[in-house]
Structures are given as structure tokens and as C-alpha cells.
Amino acid sequence: MMIDRSTIPTGLLWTALASALLAAGCASRADLGYVPPTAPLQPEGSSGYVEKPGWAARKFAVAAANPLATDAGFQVLRAGGSAVDAAIAVQMVLTLVEPQSSGIGGGAFLLHSGAGKVEAYDGRETAPAAATDQLFLLPDGKPMAFHDAVVGGRSVGTPGTVRMLEAAHREHGRLPWAALFQPAIRLAEDGFRVSPRLHTLLAAEQHLKKDPVAAAYFYTPDGAPLAVGTVLRNPGLAAVLRDIAARGSSALHDGPVAQAIVAKVRSHPTNPGTLALSDLAGYQPKKRAPLCHDLAAAGRAYSICGMPPPSSGAIAIGQILGILARTPGAQLPPGEGMPGFWGPAPSADWLHYYTEASRLAFADRAQYLADPDFVAPPGGNWMSLLAPAYLDQRARLIGGQSMKTAQPGNPGAMRTSYAPMAEQPEYGTSHISIVDAQGNAVAMTTTIEDQFGSRQMVQLPGLAGGFLLNNELTDFSFAPTDAQGRPVANRVEPGKRPRSSMSPTLVFDKATGELVMSGGSPGGALIIHFTAKTLHGVLSWGLLPQQAISLPNFASLGGPTVLEEKRFPATTVEALRARGHEVREQAMTSGLQAISRANVHGELMLLGGADPRREGIVMGE
């Protein structure tokens, strides 16, 4: 049985849209909210909040962070490609048009469902073989300042995205590998228009101009960021993509491109890294067992699947929603919305229970989660952190007043000897959700970490442009031990994958196994909260994907309760403070994408949503 949204009040925008599509008998791309890739400007910039209507389709749908990337996935699906095929085309275009967030110089996690099976592909970057746990320590033993560590070659991990996508394509691709690169190659050669978001981030960026290659590509000769609408060509990236299309991932991991990557990393004048040709040649993606947990919401049982460690996302989301389900917050409806915004804003009572559950989850995350090839799970199984008895125990710690800070629990028979990791900044990332015509689904979150990664642009001789390298090693703990000398689980070690917050998520009906939703978001450590918000909105509050995505953002990483600025009534802030919460209001720029399957007036539809805070759209037919 699919989710039945047919009882949703007909005044809601989604129902009106779906009814119009059904009445028309068919839907054109314009009917689905399509913005042509030839439009002079992208839909919106990086600041502010531009409401989006939501999208509906019957056969297939793709949601991505930029209209040009979404269109590439759409074209692949329309040509009979699989969800994995479309994800490859989308990622290659994102490398070009959204270089600040992801690309072939970074890493990714991909979840795939099809034929009754869920698979998890780990394309996370790895630390070079020459890296040590002293990587981010100054001579006096103190951790480096964050951006002192980021900018340069020191922070660059071995990229994994292309090799991971190649592995997924071998198992789930339907179209030829080379064909999937053509949209990005054409755009790189012919040029694309600089979007408001890219322009705004370039204008705010402090470090990218330090790299001569990046400065020449992204800025005018006098140092100004390229204007919105400027046609930007990247022949260097086009050449690399043509080579990958012809020779596969070996074109990136061996030969001239690999040599250019290593030279860029090791020759940085002030902050070189240790990445070697052997690191690139030896990189292997991993196929892991997905981490799936059950959740009962609104009278229905769901199975929620995500990435296991080194991602912390699925465990943290499972803990937050599982603990919340054991509190009075599980029964609370959404609160009243702010004037001028569509939809509700969570109430102070609900936010209290949610953020208290978050403090408990993030305490466990800091204590336990790291690369499973280096760190054993508590109790011998990562599911110990999601065991019903353990969640019962953790939920009993929540009272009427905020605990302010939480301590990690002890889900295993023996207490760990690891020290908790101190809080560090996390940035970047992009998310892709796809459902193909055969019902296969992809949720893929992809990243180069900080905005514009390490600010190092790889260039082939004689060709302008290129691609940016990640700064993923700064997701490791800068301090390898605590004051007592206990090691931090997520410390730097050779060949290790840094802990991640990326949370690509697939949801299934527990009784039937049918797909319910694909979703995820960028946002550093806040990815966990952005994704959990959307899951709770759809599964517990009965919202449609666009409504859930458009909800105000909120979080706690273990300390203050953080609310999206100008999105919550003053009474909500005051009520939280009365419960002992330290409340901070700030910008929280998520980039959620989601696609759900729903029965609308007796017809199975794909309903998609894209974040009003960014440029993404959904396309389908």
C-alpha cells in the first residue's frame, strides 16, 4: 500500500497541482514548473527565501540543486536511463555549474533501491597514506585555525565520487557510460550563465583568489566576481570529462589528470599536502550494507534507510526521531506559521523535545562515530545505538527543562576508551534525489566540503578552467587526543575516511516494502536536522514534500537551540528560553531535495520538492 494523500484538504497547493495534471491527461515540462536551461538567469540567488510550488509527475522525476543539472538528469531519464544513469549526468553538470559544493574532485554517498533491495555505495574521500594524526596540529601542539588548515593542499583527500559512480553504473546503468557525460561536456564547451548564487558566493569568498587558476576562471582581471548572466566556459573540465567518458575513472586516478592533481596538492607554496599518485591509483569505493531502522509515525510503520558509518547521518537521524517518538512531542501537531510564509512553524513545545533528543544524539555521534574500518561500533554493532531499549533509556533523560548539554550513552556491554570529538565546522555539499520509470530510486549526497573546497583548481596544460579539489580531511578531528591522552575515534589515520554528516535517505512502507520517499540536503552537520525535519514533516505531520522542505529550519548540535532567523514568532523563542534553552537565531541555508510516491485521487504520483533557500528544481513526466 502506498502513502495515501487523497484525504489532504483540496485547498492545499499540491492537491490543486496534482488535480490539474490529472484533468489535463498529460503534463508538459512547462506544466511541471520547468525553467528552460536557456533562461538568462537561474531561479534565485543564495540569500533570501523564494517560495516554490512543488512539482508532480507520473513516470519519473529528478530533483537537483541547479536547473541545468536537473535538466541533464531529466534528459537521461527520458531517454530510458536508470536512476543511477541520471545521477551521473547530474553530478557532472553540478561539477561545472555548482563548483562551490561538489564535483569530480570530491566524494559522495549513494543509496540505491530496486528489485526489493537497498544498496549503499561509499565514495567518501580517504586520507593519504602519508597522513598522520598530527596533520592539523601546530608546532606547539595546538590545532590549526580552520581556514588555515583548509586552504591549500594539506586538506585534500583522495577523491572518490567518479570511481564510486562507475561502480554503481556497472551494476545499475542502462545507458552507455560515455553518453552520460555529454550534457556536461556540451555545457562546459558552449558555456553556461553564472547564476545569482554562484555570483553571491564568489563575491563573499575570501580565499579563492589566492589560487591563480581559480582567480583567472572565476574573477575578472580587476578581481571582481563574474557578473550574474556572464557566459562561463570551461574547456579544461570538458577535456577531463571527455577522457573520463572514454576511459572511465582511470582517467582521473591515473595518468595526466592524476599527475596534475598531485602536483597541485604537493606544490602549494605555504600549505602543501601529502597526496600521492599511489593514493589515487589505489582508491576503491566500498559497497556497504545500508543502515535501516523502523519508525512508527501517524499510525503507519516505515523503514528508513541511510548510509552507515563513516556517515553519522542515518544513526543520528534514527536516534533523534526514535527518541522523539518516545516523548510527548510525538503527538504534537505543527504550530502556527509566521505571517508572509506558507505553512506552519514548529511550536515551542515540539522544539523542546526535538532539540533535547538532538543533544543526546549528537553526544553519541561525537563519542562513537568514525570510519568502521578503523573503529569498532559500541556493542559490536552500529544498530546498538538504535536499539529500542537504548532509545527508551535515552528518552527518559528528557524532562520539562532543557538539559543544555548531554553526555554520551553506553549502548554496549563495555564503555569505549575513545574521547568525544570537539565540535568543528562542517560545510558544503549538494543533494540529488531521483526515481526512474522502473521505480528504482537514488538518494545521493555529494561534496567537496567547504565552500569551493580547498580553493585549489586543477588545470590541464594549455586549457583554461578545470575543477576544484576537496578539503575533506578537515572533517577529521584536528586534535587526535583529549587532555587525558585518550584517542578521538575520528582522528586522522592513513587511508581512513573522515566522519560525515551526509544523510541520503530512502523511506519504505514497512508492510509492503514500497518506496515512499527519497531525500537529503547539504548543510554540514545541519544536514542531519534538515533531513530529519523533512522526514518528520512528511511521515508524522502528513505534509507534502514541498511543504516539509519549506518548514523553518531548527537544530541543536549539542549546545544552543538554533532557529532559522525571522521564521519563528517571538512567543516561540520566549517559551523556549523559559524552558532553559539558550536560543540563537541565524541563517540556516539548507538545500533540500525530495521526491515522494503518493496516491492522489486514486492515481500514483511522484511529488517533488526543492528548497526555497537555493536554486534547485524538480523535473519529471
N, C-alpha and C positions, 0 to 999 in steps of 0.2 A: 504493500500500500504506500503510495506517495503522500507527501505532505499535502493536505487539502486546505487551500486558502480560499475556497469558494465562499466561506462564510464571512470573509472580510467585508466591512461596510463598503458599499459601492461608491461612496464619496471619495475613497482613497485614490490617489493618482495612479497607483499600479493597476488597480482593478479597471479603472477607466481606460488605461492604455491597452491592457490585455483585451478588454471587450471590443475596443475599436479595431484591433488587429483581427479578432475573430470575425467581426462583422464584415470586414473588408475581404476576408477569404484568403488574402495573402498580404505580405508586408514587403515593401521596398526597403532598400538600405536607408533612404531618407526617413521613412516612417519609423525606423528603429533608432533615430537620433544620430544618424551617421554624419560626421563632419568630413567633407571630402579632403583628401590629403593635399589638394591643390589650393585649399583655402589660404589666404595670405597670412593669417595668424593662427596660432594654436588656441584652444578654447579659453584658457585662463592662465594667469601667472601664478607665482609661488606664494603670494601673500593674499590675504582675504579669503572669502568664502563665497563661491558661486554655486548656487543650488543646481542640482542635476535631476532630471526627471525620472531616471531609471529606464531600463530597456527590456524588451521582451522578444523572444524568438521561439521557433518551434523545433528546428532541426539541430542547430549547433550555435555556440556563442563563444566569444573570446573577449576577455577583459584585460587591458594592459594600461600602462602608465602614460602612454603618448598615443595620439590618434594615428600617427604613421605606423607605429609598431602594431597597434590593434588591427589596422588595415592589412598589414603583412600576414598576420595570423588568419584573418578573415579570408584572404585570397587563397591561402593554403587549404583551409577547411572547405572552401567552395570547390576547390579542385580535387576533392576527395581525400585530402590528407588527414592524418590522425592528429589527436591532441598533442602528441609529442612532436610530430612534424611542425605543427603550428607554433609550439613553444620555441622551437629552434629558430624559426623565421622571426618571431617576435624578439627574441634575445639579440639576434644580430642587428636588428634595426635599433633596439634600445642602446646598443653599444655606440651607435652613431648619434642618435638624437637625444638621448638622455645620458650623456657620458659622466655626469656627476654622480650617478647612482650605481650603475652596474656595467658589465661588459665582459669581453673575452679575456681581459686582464684580471678577472676576479674569480669568485666562487659562487656556488648555488646549491640549494637543496630542492629536489623534485620528488613529489608524490604522484604516483600514477595508479589509477584504478581501472580495471577492465576484466571481463570474464570472471567476475566474482573474486578477484584478487587485488590486494593493495600492495604496492611496492614502493620502497624508499631508496632514492639514489642520492648519494652523498658526494657532492663535488666541492666540498669545503677545501680551502687552501691549506697547505701544510708548511710547517717551519722548515727552513733549510737544514740540511744535515750538519752544517757548521754552527747552527744557532746554539746558544747556551741560555741557562736561566738568568744570566747576568745581562741579557741583551738590552734591557731598558733601565739599567742602573747607572748612575753617575759614578765617577771615581770615589766619591765619599760614601757610596753605598745607598744613596737616596734615589728614589725613582725619578726619571726624567719628567719634565713637563710634557703634557700630552702632545701638543703640536710640535715640540722639539723632536719627539720620537717619530711622529707621523711623516713629516715632510722629508723626503729623501729615500734612499734605498734600504735603510735599516728595517723599515716596517713591512717590506714586501714579502708576502708568502707565495709559494708556488701556486700559480693559477690552476683551477680545476674545472671551470664551467664547460669549456669546449669538450674536454675528454669525457666528462660525465654525460653531456648531451649525446655524444657519439655512442656511448654505451646504451643509453635509453633508446636511441634510434635503432640500434641493431635488433632490439627486442620488440619495439612497438612502432617503428616507422613504416609508412606505406608508400610515400613518395621518395624518389631518389634524394640522397643526402645533398648532392650538389644543387638541386633545384631550390632547396630551402634557403639558400644564401642569395638568390637572385634579387629579391626586393631590396635587401640592404646594400648589395653591390651597386644597383642602379641608383639608389638614393645617394650613396657616397660619391658616385661619379657625377651625377647630374646636379646634386646639391639639394639641401632642404632648408627651409626657412627657420631661423633662430626663433625659438618660442619665448614668450614672456618669462616663463620660469627659468629657462637657461640664462637668459639675459640678466635677470634679477640676481641669480646666484653668482654669475660672473662678476657683476658689479660689487657684490658683497665680499667676494673672495680675496683673501689677503696673501695667499701663498702660491697660487698657480703661476703667476707671472715670473716667479723665480726660476721656472724651468723654461729655457729659451724655446724649445719646440712647442710647448703648450702656449707660451706667450704669443708666438707668431701665428698660431692657429686660432686662438680664442679672442684675441685683442687686436685693435688697430695699432699701427706703428706708434701712435702717441700714447698708447696704454689704455685706451678706452675699451670697455667691453663691446663686443659686436652688438649692433642695434637690433631690436626686435624686427623680424622680417628679412634680415640680411640672409642672402643665399650662401650657405656654407658648404663647400665641397671638401671631400676627404679622400684624395686619390691614394694616400698611403694605406688607409684602412681598406679601401676597395681591393688593393693588391693583396693584402693579407687574407681577406675573406675569399678571394678567388683561389688562393693557394690552399686554404683550409677546405674549400668546396671540392677541390680536385684531389687532395691528398689526405684529407681527414685531419684529426687532431695532431698527427705527427708534424704537420706544417707549423704548428705553434710550439710544440715541445721539442723539436729537433731542427737543425738547420739554421738558415739566416735569421729567421724571426726569433728563435730561441737565443741565438748569439746576441741579437740586438737587445733582448730583454735583460740578459745577464750583464751586458756591458752597461746598460742604463743603471742597473741596481748597484753594481760594484764600483762604478766610476764617479758616483756623486761626490762633489768636491768637499762637502762638510759632514755628510751623514750617510756613508756607504753601507750597503748590506752585504750579506754573505751568500745570496742565491747563486747556485752553480748550474752549469749545463746538466750535470748528473741529476740534480733535483727535478728539473723539468722533464728530462727523458724518463725518469723513474716514477713520475707521478701516476697513481692509479686511483680512479674513483672507487667508491665502495657501495655495494648494494647491501642495505641493512634491512632488518625486519622492522616494519613500521611500528610505532608505539600507539596502540589503540586502547581507549578506555570507554567505559559506559557512562552515560549521563541520562538521567530521567528528567524531563522538562515538560511542563504543561500536559502531563498525562501520557506522554509518549517516551519510549526508550530509544536512545540513539547510541551509535558507536562513533566516536570522534577519533580520527586517526591523524597523527602528525609524525614529525621526524624525531627519532631517538637521539640521545647524545652522539656527537658533540652539540647538537641543538639543545637548548634548555627550554624551547618554546612549548612543546607538547606537554612536558611534565609540569611546567609552571601553570599553563592554562588549565590542565586537568586538575591540578591542586586548587587553583582559585575557584573554578566552577564547582568542583566537588565539595570543597569546604563551604562555599556559599550555599549550596543546596542543602546543607545541614544546619542552616541558621534561619531565623525568621525572615531574612532577606529574600529567601527563595520564593516566598509568597507575595512579595510586594510588587505592585504594578509600577510602571514608569511614572515619573512625576510630571508636573506641568512644564511646558516649553517656555522659552524666552520670547518676548514679542519680536516679530520680524524674522523668526526662524520657523521652518516647518518641522513639526514633530515635537516629541516630548524631551524633557531633560530629566535624568535620573534624580530621584528625591534624596534628601539628606539621609534619611533612614537607610535606604538601599545602599547609598555610597559608603556609609559607615561599615556595613557588613562586607561589602565588596573590598574596600581598601584594607580592612583588617585581615581578610583572607589573603590578600596580596602580600601583606607584610610577612605572614607565615610562609607563603610560597617562596618569596624572594630570599628569606633566611635560609631555606633548604637549598635553593639554587646556588647561593654563594658558598655553601658548605660542601656540596656533593658533586656538582655537575661539571664534567670535563670530558675530554676525548676518551671513549670507552676502551680504546686500545692501550691506554696508559693508566686509567683509573678504574678501580672496581666499584660497582654500584653498592650502595648500602644494602645489607642483607643478601647480597649476591644477585640481585635482580632490580633493574630500574623500576619495575612495577611496584616494588615495596613502597615507593613514595606516593603511589596512587591506591594503595590497598584500602578497602573500605574501613577497616578497623583503625588504620592510621589516620585517615581523614576524619573519622569520628573524634579521635583523640585531639587532633589539631583544632577542630571546630569548637570543642569545649573550652578552648582558651579565649574565645571571643566573648566579651561582655558588653555592657551598655556604654562603656567609655573606651576611648582608644588606648591600645597598648603602647602606642608611639613607636616602639621598636620591638622586634620579635627575635627570639632565639631559634636556631635550627632544632628540628626534632630528631628523634632517634628511631628510624623505621626498621633498622636491622638488629640482629642479636648482639652485635658489638658496636661500640661507638667508634667512629672514624678517627684517625690520627691526623687528618688534614685540618689546616686552618681555614677559616672563612676568607673568601676573597673580598678585599676592599672594593667599594663602588668605584667604577671608572666610566668615562664617557663611552657611549656607543652611538654610531651614526649610520647614515646612508641607506642604500637598499632600494629594490623595486619588486613588485609582485605581479604575477601573471596567473590568471585562472582561465581554464578552457574546458569546454565539454564538446566532444565531436559528434558527428552524425550517428555513430555507432554506440553512443552512450559512454565512451571512455572519457575519463576526466584527468586533468592535470592541475595541481597546485604547485607553483614554483616560485620561490623567493630567491632573489639573486642580488649580488652586492659587490662593490669594491670598498665598502666600509665607510670611511669619512667622505664628506663632500669632495668630489674629484680625487678620491683615494689618496695615494702618496704624492700626488701632484707631479708624477713622473710620466711623461708621454713618450712612448716607444715609437721611433720613426725609422722607416727603411731609407737607405741612401737614395737621394735624388727625388724623393716623393714627399710632398707636404702632408701634414696631418699625421695620423697614426691612432694609437689607442692608449688609454691610461692604465696604470698599474695600481693594484690594490694596496691598502695599508693594513691588511687583515691581521698582522701579527700583534697589533695594538689591542686586539680582543683578548690576548693573554693577560694574565696578571703581571703588572710591571714589577711588583715585589714578589719574589719567589717563595718567601717565607714570612711568617709573622714575627713579632718581637721575641717570642719564645723559641724561635727556630723551627717551628712546625712548617712543613711544606704546604703550599697552596695547590689544590688539585689542578687548577687551570694555569699553572706556571708554564713558562716556555721550556720545551724539550725538543730535540731534533726529530723531525718527521711528524710531529704532533699537530693535530687540528685544533685551533682555538675554539673555545666555547662560543656559541652563537645564540642569539635571540630569535633568529628567523623561524617563523611559525607557519609554513604552508600547511593547510588543514583541509581534509576531506571528511565530510559527515555522511553517515549512512543510517537508514532506518534499521534499527536493531532486529526487528522481526523479519523483514524481507531481504535485507542486505542492499536495497536500492539506494542509489546515490541521492543525497538530499542537498549537499552544498559543497562548493569549492571556494576557498577564501584565504586571505592573508593580507599582509601590509608591510611597508617599510616602516622605519622609525626607531632603530636601535633597540635598546631594552624595552622601549614603549611598544614595540611590535606586539609583545605578549598581551598588553592591555587593549590595544586597538583590535586585535583579533578576538580576544575574549569578549569585548563589548559587542562585536558583530554577532558572534555565536549566541550570546545570551539574548540579544535583541530579536534574532530570528527564531531561536528554538524555545525560549521561555516567554517572551513577550508577544510572539506572533507577528512581528514586524516583517515586512518585505526587505530584501537586501539593501535597496537604496535607503529606506528609512533607517535601518540599523546602522549603516555606514555613516549617515548624516547625523546621528546622535552626537551630542557633545562628547568630547574625549575626557578621560579621567584616569588616574593612576596613583599607585604608590610603589616605589622601588624599594621600600623598606623603611623609608623615613617619612617626610611630609606627604600629605594628601594633595595631589596636584590636579587642578581643574583647568580645562581649556578656557582661556580668558574671554570674557564678555559673553559666555554661553550659559551661565548659571545665575539664577536670581540671588540677590544679596541675602535673602532669607535662608537659602541653602547653605551658603558659606557660614552664616552666623550659627545655624543649627549644628553644623559640623564642629565648629570651634567650641560650642557648648558641650560637645561630647569629648573634648580634649584633643581634637585634631589640629595640627599645625597645617594651615591651608595656604597653598601658593597657587596663584592664577597666572598662567603663561600660555604662549602659543604652543599648540601641540599638533604639528602638521603631519597627520597620518597620510597614507596613500593607499587606502583600502581598495581592493577589487574583490568582488564576489559574484558567483553565479549559483542560483538555486534551481531545483526542479520542483514544480508545484502544479497541482491540479487546479486550474482556474476555469470555473463554469463547465467542468466535465472534460476539459482538454488539457493534456500535459504540456506545460510550457517551461521554457527556460527564462528565468527572471534574473537580470543582471544589475549590478550597481557599481558605481565608480565614485571615488572620494571627491567631494566638492572642494577640498583643500588643494587639489592638484589637477593635472591636465588629462587624466585618463578618461577613456570612454569604453563602452561595450559595443560590440557589433555581432550580428548573427542573422540567420534567416531560418 
